Amino acid sequence: MILRWFIFFLLIIGFNWYSSLAVKTITKHSWIYYAYLLVNLLIILNFTAQISLTNFSTYFFYSLGLVLVSIVFQISVIVFLFMEDFIRFPVWIYRIFGNGIDNSLSYMPSRRLFISQLSILLASIPASALFLGMLKGKYNYKVINHQLSFKRLPKDFNGFKIVHISDFHCGSFDNKEKLSYGIDLINKQKPDIILFTGDMVNNIADEILPWKELISSIDAPHGKYAVLGNHDYGDYKAWDSDDDKVNNLKKLIDLQKEMGFTVLKNAVEKIKINQSTIDLIGVENWGSGFKQKGDLDKALLNTNSNDFKILMSHDPTHWKEKVLTHNQHIDLTLSGHTHGMQFGIEIPGIIKWSPAKYRYKHWAGIYQELGQIINVNRGFGFLAYPGRVGIYPEITLITLKDKESLKSV
Ligand SMILES: [Fe+2]
């Protein structure tokens, strides 16, 4: 552990020193150079102090965000300086061989002002994007509309509106006004039903308390339903006893019930309009590389294979590995979990990219395979990095359409 910290600090000091060479080149004022070194050092020391407090407060996540901004800036500068040094060093060696090793340091070509200026200018772009993502991006709510047609949807459900939300991560919220706006935006969609696909908290049930009243105000005539995500089980926190952990999960479910959610744990609920019903299935978390408590077979026990089915399952890898290959046809699956890594570029119809795509095949939006559809929500909250760049908090509005409308498309 000590060795790991030693290597970490060595790297940090190395990055800081190497990137500072660009600052040294572009300014004659030595105080600017020292101020650069000092600011980066303070950012790291502040973060280390926050880690030692081990209370994962909002302030901790901001200090982590600043470390990200600082390191992304430094690495971007270093890429340019390294390319320059790739040329400088062979020239230096060549001159030493040509002129002898006396005064060898004076043979080193000096840094180009232009390269250092360019490196700082270009490094400022991703660093400022990450900084702005913390100030604005994380509350930049987007309503994403999907009209989805299904062959076996009962006619009575034609036009049924689902608001799909996911990944609140209550412990990360830090602005009541902005959150109120997001909650209001959910209600403004006038959904028939609200489906929340897990990760209500980061670690502990009490994270809900400051926002309980606000979240309770989410409302729809056919009710609101929730499933558990990997973060809801308290697996990422050290507990004093096993009982504490069990009680925390119980409290989390109780609080969700008090807020008006029906929590589906490997269970099914029949949603009824007139004489028609559809199956709303909710499973516990099942993720590749994560907790696998989701039991689709158990949840499907009291269902009729001919009925239209919506499945709520936190992790989209469940769809790929268990749902698609299941003998029962699940018409629509709703998931979250990926957050689209809170970073990427999306221009509809032109580009859709995030590092999340290298970890998850289905990482954001609608996918269709074997006649079944999944919507992967990008998440309503944020985790770890307290910001979002390019991949914004999402409220999905899904309108179900029956086979008649399918014909008319
Ligand atoms: Fe999450």
Boltz pocket constraint, residues with backbone or C-beta under 6 A from the ligand:
constraints:
  - pocket:
      binder: B
      contacts: [[A, 167], [A, 169], [A, 198], [A, 199], [A, 229], [A, 231], [A, 337], [A, 338], [A, 339], [A, 379], [A, 383]]
      max_distance: 6.0
